[in-house]
Amino acid sequence: MIRTVATAGLTLALGAFALAWLDLQQATHRMTAELYVALIAIVFAAGGLWLGWRIATRRHGPDFVRNDAAVRSLRLTGQEMKVLDVLASGHANKAIARALGLSPNTVKTHLANLFAKLEVTTRTGAVTRARDLGLIP
């Protein structure tokens, strides 16, 4: 955690320094406005791509181990676990149904069973509880 915060802080400090330097170069007319805008756009595009890559690869990291004891104690079926995995991605019922090859009514039934077994009333509550129990990353 400390390494992540230090890395983010250092990255933001370097970014702020680079922006201040570029602003100074543009203000003293050592750089044209077009070049200034192009460099800023390149930096933000590269930063967005890097951040997207970091977020996408974090999803199912190699260190996640599913809590099989919790799965057995809650008596979750394989299909309910699949629905829970797709639900955690933030998809709607129709998207879950398409992804798993189910009908939307079947997805609703699985979600109702998940809500009852996890003792929650909302989709967000189900995902939060599942993460707390180690059912999903």
Backbone bond lengths (Angstrom), bond angles and torsions (degrees), N, CA, C in turn:
res aa  C-N    CA-C-N  psi(-1)  N-CA   C-N-CA  omega(-1)  CA-C   N-CA-C  phi
1 M - - - 1.449 - - 1.526 110.80 -
2 I 1.326 116.76 -44.26 1.457 120.58 -179.32 1.530 109.62 -64.02
3 R 1.334 116.13 -39.65 1.460 120.11 179.03 1.524 111.16 -62.48
4 T 1.323 116.76 -40.52 1.461 121.11 179.32 1.526 110.71 -64.51
5 V 1.322 116.73 -44.54 1.469 120.78 -179.80 1.527 110.10 -66.09
6 A 1.330 117.43 -42.41 1.464 120.64 179.58 1.531 110.80 -64.54
7 T 1.326 116.57 -41.79 1.465 120.29 178.84 1.519 110.98 -64.08
8 A 1.322 116.82 -44.89 1.464 120.34 179.08 1.523 110.83 -63.60
9 G 1.332 117.36 -42.09 1.463 121.24 179.13 1.517 111.92 -63.34
10 L 1.320 115.93 -43.43 1.460 120.21 179.05 1.526 111.04 -65.49
11 T 1.322 116.27 -41.54 1.462 120.63 178.77 1.527 111.00 -62.53
12 L 1.332 116.45 -44.56 1.467 119.74 178.78 1.524 111.51 -65.58
13 A 1.330 117.77 -39.19 1.463 120.75 178.59 1.530 110.92 -64.34
14 L 1.333 116.68 -44.19 1.467 120.09 177.76 1.528 110.84 -64.15
15 G 1.321 116.62 -39.96 1.462 120.39 177.73 1.517 111.63 -63.44
16 A 1.330 117.10 -42.60 1.465 120.53 178.28 1.528 110.75 -64.61
17 F 1.331 117.12 -40.35 1.460 120.84 177.60 1.528 110.54 -63.39
18 A 1.327 116.64 -44.76 1.463 120.45 -179.82 1.527 110.97 -62.66
19 L 1.331 117.25 -41.91 1.465 119.90 178.41 1.521 111.28 -65.02
20 A 1.327 117.78 -40.73 1.466 120.98 177.99 1.529 110.70 -64.20
21 W 1.334 116.34 -40.76 1.466 120.33 179.17 1.524 110.58 -64.67
22 L 1.351 116.02 -45.42 1.460 119.61 178.32 1.529 111.13 -62.06
23 D 1.317 116.98 -39.44 1.460 121.00 178.90 1.526 110.48 -63.58
24 L 1.322 116.46 -41.36 1.459 120.82 177.95 1.528 111.02 -64.04
25 Q 1.333 116.03 -42.48 1.465 119.88 179.17 1.531 110.81 -62.29
26 Q 1.308 115.99 -39.91 1.464 119.77 -179.85 1.528 110.16 -72.31
27 A 1.322 117.72 -38.35 1.463 121.57 -178.71 1.524 111.65 -67.27
28 T 1.310 117.69 -33.89 1.469 121.06 179.86 1.529 111.68 -89.31
29 H 1.308 117.34 9.94 1.463 124.76 176.07 1.523 113.13 62.27
30 R 1.294 117.20 27.71 1.464 120.76 173.73 1.533 110.18 -86.00
31 M 1.316 115.46 -10.32 1.463 120.72 -177.27 1.522 108.00 -139.51
32 T 1.315 116.81 139.29 1.463 119.55 178.91 1.532 109.69 -74.43
33 A 1.309 115.50 158.63 1.463 120.69 -179.29 1.525 110.89 -63.32
34 E 1.342 117.16 -36.26 1.467 120.64 -179.78 1.524 111.27 -64.75
35 L 1.329 116.41 -42.90 1.469 120.19 178.28 1.523 110.59 -65.38
36 Y 1.320 116.47 -40.09 1.461 122.09 177.91 1.530 110.92 -58.64
37 V 1.314 116.40 -48.87 1.466 121.22 -179.72 1.522 110.43 -65.42
38 A 1.333 117.43 -41.31 1.463 121.18 179.68 1.532 111.12 -62.79
39 L 1.317 117.92 -42.94 1.469 120.71 179.40 1.525 111.22 -64.76
40 I 1.321 116.76 -41.86 1.474 120.34 178.02 1.529 109.53 -62.42
41 A 1.329 117.31 -43.38 1.468 120.81 179.92 1.522 111.02 -63.37
42 I 1.313 117.95 -41.76 1.463 121.58 179.26 1.527 110.84 -63.74
43 V 1.312 116.50 -43.47 1.469 120.24 -179.88 1.530 110.46 -63.15
44 F 1.326 117.67 -45.55 1.463 119.80 -179.57 1.528 111.97 -67.92
45 A 1.331 117.79 -37.43 1.459 120.45 177.40 1.525 110.56 -64.93
46 A 1.321 117.07 -44.65 1.470 120.45 178.43 1.526 110.70 -63.67
47 G 1.322 117.01 -41.54 1.465 120.33 177.82 1.516 112.23 -63.33
48 G 1.323 117.48 -40.21 1.458 121.29 177.93 1.517 112.31 -65.49
49 L 1.332 116.50 -42.08 1.466 119.96 177.37 1.524 110.92 -63.82
50 W 1.329 116.47 -43.81 1.467 120.16 179.74 1.528 110.65 -62.65
51 L 1.327 117.34 -45.89 1.464 121.02 -179.65 1.527 111.10 -64.07
52 G 1.322 117.57 -42.00 1.463 120.99 177.32 1.518 111.90 -61.45
53 W 1.318 116.64 -40.99 1.461 120.98 177.58 1.519 110.73 -63.72
54 R 1.332 117.40 -42.27 1.466 121.04 179.88 1.525 111.50 -64.03
55 I 1.311 116.60 -41.78 1.465 120.41 -179.41 1.525 110.43 -69.36
56 A 1.320 117.29 -42.44 1.466 120.98 -177.40 1.522 111.92 -66.65
57 T 1.306 118.86 -36.61 1.464 120.60 -178.33 1.513 112.02 -81.00
58 R 1.317 118.75 -14.40 1.459 121.63 179.96 1.521 112.29 -78.89
59 R 1.320 117.26 -17.69 1.457 122.74 -171.31 1.533 113.47 -50.64
60 H 1.311 119.00 -57.88 1.454 122.22 179.45 1.515 108.34 -123.24
61 G 1.311 115.47 75.34 1.455 120.30 -177.85 1.523 111.79 -66.85
62 P 1.323 117.02 161.32 1.461 120.72 -177.46 1.525 112.63 -68.87
63 D 1.325 117.73 -15.86 1.458 119.88 -177.20 1.529 113.45 -87.56
64 F 1.333 118.69 -5.57 1.459 120.56 -179.77 1.524 110.49 -79.30
65 V 1.335 115.25 127.76 1.464 121.60 175.18 1.522 106.83 -125.37
66 R 1.319 116.09 121.83 1.461 121.13 -178.40 1.523 110.29 -66.05
67 N 1.306 116.83 139.16 1.456 123.71 179.08 1.533 108.37 -80.92
68 D 1.335 115.51 89.61 1.468 119.90 -177.22 1.526 112.37 -66.73
69 A 1.338 116.94 -28.38 1.466 119.75 177.99 1.533 110.28 -63.94
70 A 1.336 116.46 -40.17 1.464 119.91 178.28 1.525 110.88 -68.13
71 V 1.327 116.70 -37.74 1.469 120.35 177.57 1.523 109.87 -60.57
72 R 1.338 115.82 -45.59 1.477 119.49 -179.69 1.525 111.48 -68.37
73 S 1.334 117.73 -42.20 1.465 119.76 -176.83 1.529 111.91 -67.31
74 L 1.332 116.98 -33.43 1.464 120.26 177.23 1.519 112.43 -84.08
75 R 1.343 116.11 -8.27 1.467 123.04 -178.73 1.530 111.58 57.36
76 L 1.332 115.39 46.34 1.461 120.45 177.13 1.524 109.45 -80.92
77 T 1.314 115.72 134.69 1.460 119.96 178.88 1.532 109.60 -82.75
78 G 1.311 115.65 166.53 1.460 120.50 177.98 1.518 112.01 -61.08
79 Q 1.325 116.06 -40.11 1.461 120.42 -179.83 1.527 110.74 -67.56
80 E 1.333 117.05 -38.42 1.473 119.98 177.15 1.518 110.56 -64.34
81 M 1.320 117.10 -36.75 1.466 120.50 177.80 1.524 110.41 -66.37
82 K 1.324 117.30 -38.98 1.465 120.33 177.72 1.524 110.40 -64.14
83 V 1.334 116.53 -43.42 1.461 120.80 178.12 1.522 110.00 -62.24
84 L 1.329 116.68 -41.36 1.466 121.16 179.63 1.527 111.12 -63.62
85 D 1.324 117.07 -40.49 1.470 120.70 178.17 1.526 111.43 -60.98
86 V 1.335 116.94 -45.26 1.465 120.39 -179.26 1.528 110.15 -72.75
87 L 1.326 117.60 -34.98 1.459 121.87 177.14 1.523 110.67 -60.37
88 A 1.331 116.82 -38.61 1.462 120.97 -179.35 1.517 112.21 -64.04
89 S 1.318 117.45 -21.14 1.464 121.63 177.42 1.518 111.79 -79.01
90 G 1.332 117.10 -7.14 1.458 121.18 176.69 1.514 115.13 89.42
91 H 1.328 117.14 18.17 1.461 119.99 -178.12 1.525 111.98 -82.04
92 A 1.327 114.91 153.66 1.462 121.91 176.27 1.526 109.23 -78.82
93 N 1.318 116.29 169.45 1.464 121.09 -177.99 1.520 112.46 -56.60
94 K 1.343 117.31 -43.69 1.471 119.76 -178.87 1.526 111.18 -64.22
95 A 1.334 117.18 -38.14 1.463 120.44 179.04 1.529 110.66 -68.96
96 I 1.332 116.46 -38.11 1.471 120.11 176.33 1.522 109.25 -63.07
97 A 1.324 115.99 -44.10 1.470 120.52 179.77 1.522 111.13 -60.70
98 R 1.333 116.96 -44.92 1.468 120.91 178.37 1.519 111.42 -62.94
99 A 1.321 116.63 -43.64 1.470 120.69 -176.75 1.525 111.93 -65.41
100 L 1.328 117.03 -33.71 1.465 120.44 -176.26 1.528 113.38 -102.86
101 G 1.315 117.18 -2.25 1.457 120.30 -179.73 1.519 112.91 69.90
102 L 1.318 116.08 38.47 1.463 122.30 -179.34 1.523 109.31 -117.94
103 S 1.316 115.73 168.77 1.460 118.95 173.10 1.536 107.81 -85.75
104 P 1.331 117.24 154.03 1.467 119.84 178.23 1.531 113.08 -58.63
105 N 1.350 117.00 -33.17 1.469 119.53 178.23 1.530 111.35 -66.91
106 T 1.321 116.79 -36.73 1.470 120.24 177.21 1.526 110.09 -65.73
107 V 1.322 116.26 -39.45 1.465 119.88 177.22 1.525 109.98 -62.32
108 K 1.333 116.96 -43.10 1.467 120.57 178.18 1.525 111.02 -60.24
109 T 1.327 116.91 -39.55 1.469 120.88 178.57 1.525 110.16 -64.92
110 H 1.330 116.76 -45.71 1.468 119.89 179.00 1.527 111.04 -62.66
111 L 1.334 116.77 -39.66 1.468 119.71 178.53 1.528 111.28 -65.36
112 A 1.319 116.97 -40.49 1.474 119.95 177.69 1.526 110.18 -62.20
113 N 1.341 116.73 -41.68 1.463 120.04 177.85 1.528 111.06 -64.84
114 L 1.348 116.88 -41.18 1.460 120.68 178.10 1.524 111.18 -62.74
115 F 1.334 116.80 -44.42 1.461 120.42 179.34 1.519 110.89 -59.51
116 A 1.331 116.52 -41.83 1.466 120.27 -179.70 1.529 110.89 -67.62
117 K 1.335 117.09 -44.49 1.461 120.32 -177.52 1.521 112.45 -70.03
118 L 1.331 116.84 -34.01 1.465 120.48 179.04 1.532 111.98 -87.86
119 E 1.332 116.45 -6.09 1.467 123.43 179.65 1.529 111.92 58.93
120 V 1.343 115.54 50.73 1.457 122.13 177.79 1.521 108.45 -131.36
121 T 1.338 115.81 170.25 1.464 119.55 -179.29 1.521 113.07 -122.42
122 T 1.338 117.84 -8.09 1.463 120.49 -178.23 1.524 111.18 -128.17
123 R 1.318 115.49 162.80 1.461 121.22 177.74 1.530 110.30 -64.21
124 T 1.326 115.96 -43.06 1.459 120.15 179.03 1.521 110.76 -63.01
125 G 1.320 116.41 -40.94 1.456 120.66 177.29 1.515 112.03 -62.28
126 A 1.328 116.57 -38.53 1.467 121.06 179.21 1.523 110.77 -65.01
127 V 1.325 116.89 -44.72 1.468 120.42 -179.69 1.531 110.38 -66.11
128 T 1.324 116.30 -42.74 1.465 119.83 179.59 1.523 110.98 -62.63
129 R 1.319 116.73 -46.90 1.474 121.24 179.94 1.527 110.57 -63.61
130 A 1.326 117.24 -41.28 1.465 121.28 179.16 1.524 111.01 -63.44
131 R 1.321 117.18 -39.33 1.466 120.23 177.13 1.525 110.77 -67.44
132 D 1.329 116.76 -40.54 1.467 120.00 177.97 1.521 112.05 -62.20
133 L 1.318 116.79 -34.98 1.465 121.30 -179.81 1.526 112.75 -84.45
134 G 1.324 117.61 -6.05 1.458 120.43 -179.67 1.521 113.66 78.31
135 L 1.334 116.50 26.39 1.457 120.20 179.20 1.530 111.76 -84.06
136 I 1.323 115.65 -31.50 1.464 121.91 179.92 1.533 108.13 -135.01
137 P 1.328 117.11 155.15 1.476 118.87 178.73 1.512 112.29 -73.48
